[in-house]
């Protein structure tokens, strides 16, 4: 399996694997309930454009991937990553069996582990369903039972707190719940820190749900703006090279990802 792949599991609203993105539980009512994987990044191509940020030209490497879009800080060892966003409303008409996950994590860009938490939306028939989860790939993922709806403000963070301990926080600020999970994991590299929208995997990358545009606000790595790390930008393309999701340049500490699939 590519080091840029994660795994996800589906089964009634229960388990979700992120490998580095992993298994998501899909309710029995869903039209399609495959075993899903949120895998580490699967690279496609690399270029080096110049982004305009804060009035200065900052050189950022851009890669394309068949399963990730967003930004990843690389080239060092990282201890924390966090962001806030509004859960996108999926457009499910004629798009049953499509999926989109939104998460922060450490590792997975160039390593075979991923420590992550986030939300996923999927289309069951013409109905959009949403779920929160965490995963320590290659361990299986876990869904939270708390309600998530489109339009909810979501905060998520992953922090290495020392002695092989990670604290993962997922908060739905709109509904007033917070889930904090403390997990032991030995030997993880912490070689990247990322804020990602992903198409899950099940024998191949699954169709990306139409999420419109999602804006990640106040994205931080080790307490500083993600943008200050000259992170790698990631655009999602299909295996045939068609645009799936495009990542914007930074505006301050914010950036957006826009669904491009047809």
HELIX and SHEET records of a PDB file:
HELIX    1   1 UNK A  226  UNK A  229  5                                   4    
SHEET    1   A 2 UNK A  17  UNK A  18  0                                        
SHEET    2   A 2 UNK A  22  UNK A  23 -1                                        
SHEET    1   B 9 UNK A  43  UNK A  47  0                                        
SHEET    2   B 9 UNK A  62  UNK A  65 -1                                        
SHEET    3   B 9 UNK A 232  UNK A 237  1                                        
SHEET    4   B 9 UNK A  68  UNK A  74 -1                                        
SHEET    5   B 9 UNK A 192  UNK A 198 -1                                        
SHEET    6   B 9 UNK A  99  UNK A 106 -1                                        
SHEET    7   B 9 UNK A 114  UNK A 124 -1                                        
SHEET    8   B 9 UNK A 127  UNK A 137 -1                                        
SHEET    9   B 9 UNK A 141  UNK A 144 -1                                        
SHEET    1   C10 UNK A  43  UNK A  47  0                                        
SHEET    2   C10 UNK A  62  UNK A  65 -1                                        
SHEET    3   C10 UNK A 232  UNK A 237  1                                        
SHEET    4   C10 UNK A 243  UNK A 247 -1                                        
SHEET    5   C10 UNK A 255  UNK A 259 -1                                        
SHEET    6   C10 UNK A 213  UNK A 221 -1                                        
SHEET    7   C10 UNK A  80  UNK A  86 -1                                        
SHEET    8   C10 UNK A 153  UNK A 162 -1                                        
SHEET    9   C10 UNK A 165  UNK A 172 -1                                        
SHEET   10   C10 UNK A 177  UNK A 184 -1                                        
SHEET    1   D 7 UNK A  43  UNK A  47  0                                        
SHEET    2   D 7 UNK A  62  UNK A  65 -1                                        
SHEET    3   D 7 UNK A 232  UNK A 237  1                                        
SHEET    4   D 7 UNK A 243  UNK A 247 -1                                        
SHEET    5   D 7 UNK A 255  UNK A 259 -1                                        
SHEET    6   D 7 UNK A 213  UNK A 221 -1                                        
SHEET    7   D 7 UNK A 224  UNK A 225 -1                                        
SHEET    1   E 2 UNK A  50  UNK A  53  0                                        
SHEET    2   E 2 UNK A  56  UNK A  59 -1                                        
END                                                                             
